[in-house]
Amino acid sequence: QVLDSVVYVLIAWLLWKIVKEEDRYIQLASCFFWMTYPFVHMDSAGYIATTLNYTWPLLGILGAVFFLKHKILIESLRFFAMYFFLFPILYLQLQI
């Protein structure tokens, strides 16, 4: 569950980075909507199975969107950022 906590924080951070508006209220609203999700639903079929099937692929999708956004806008990514999202994107490919 420690790793799942890291995944939840990364999802909120990626939402923050993908929106990247100058208006702080829009950034905070995007993170707020993720944090208000009722995590009680994650216990329906077993917490580990549900998070592996729904939350981790969401992290992979957001990582791919973040990566593509930087490539489309021709912004340079740091070296570790490209490899940091490699695992979630590969995991997402295995889920399909």
Secondary structure, 3 states (H helix, E strand, C coil): CHHHHHHHHHHHHHHHHHHCCCCHHHHHHHHHHHHCCCHHHHHCCCHHHHHHHHHHHHHHHHHHHHHHHHHHCCCCCCHHHHHHCHHHHHHHHHHC
